């Protein structure tokens, strides 16, 4: 599943467009909630979880105000 999400994201990033997850450049507000941002955000969260380990990752989520 993660591989499919990554493949879809990178395909879109290479062939269509790239942008930061957070941006102030948009024509319509709903452009901020597209598959590109959700896939990229999900991949970054999985990367952090794998890098930190499950326990530290879960603890870090509790620390966010």
C-alpha positions as CSV (number, residue, x, y, z in Angstrom):
1,X,0.0,0.0,0.0
2,X,2.7,2.5,0.9
3,X,4.6,1.6,-2.3
4,X,1.4,2.4,-4.3
5,X,1.0,5.7,-2.6
6,X,4.7,6.6,-3.1
7,X,4.5,5.5,-6.8
8,X,1.4,7.7,-7.4
9,X,2.9,10.7,-5.6
10,X,6.2,10.5,-7.4
11,X,4.5,10.0,-10.8
12,X,2.4,13.1,-10.2
13,X,5.4,15.0,-8.9
14,X,7.5,14.1,-12.0
15,X,4.8,14.5,-14.6
16,X,2.4,17.1,-13.4
17,X,3.6,19.4,-10.6
18,X,5.4,19.6,-7.3
19,X,4.7,22.0,-4.4
20,X,5.3,22.2,-0.7
21,X,2.7,20.7,1.6
22,X,2.0,24.1,3.1
23,X,1.7,26.9,0.5
24,X,0.0,30.3,0.1
25,X,0.0,30.1,-3.7
26,X,-3.4,28.8,-4.9
27,X,-6.3,30.0,-6.9
28,X,-9.0,28.2,-5.0
29,X,-8.7,27.1,-1.3
30,X,-9.7,23.5,-2.1
31,X,-6.5,23.1,-4.1
32,X,-4.7,22.7,-0.8
33,X,-6.6,19.5,-0.1
34,X,-5.7,17.4,-3.1
35,X,-4.2,14.0,-3.4
36,X,-0.8,15.5,-3.8
37,X,-0.7,17.0,-0.4
38,X,-2.3,14.0,1.4
39,X,0.0,11.5,-0.3
40,X,3.1,13.6,0.4
41,X,2.1,14.2,4.0
42,X,1.4,10.6,4.6
43,X,4.7,9.5,3.1
44,X,6.6,12.0,5.3
45,X,4.8,10.7,8.4
46,X,5.7,7.1,7.5
47,X,9.3,8.2,6.8
48,X,9.5,9.8,10.3
49,X,7.9,6.8,12.0
50,X,10.5,4.5,10.3
51,X,13.4,6.8,11.2
52,X,12.4,7.4,14.8
53,X,10.7,4.1,15.6
54,X,7.1,3.5,16.6
55,X,7.5,4.4,20.3
56,X,9.3,7.7,19.9
57,X,7.0,8.6,17.0
58,X,3.9,8.0,19.0
59,X,5.3,9.9,22.0
60,X,6.2,12.8,19.7
61,X,2.6,13.0,18.6
62,X,1.5,13.5,22.2
63,X,3.9,16.4,22.5
64,X,2.3,18.5,19.8
65,X,0.2,21.2,21.4
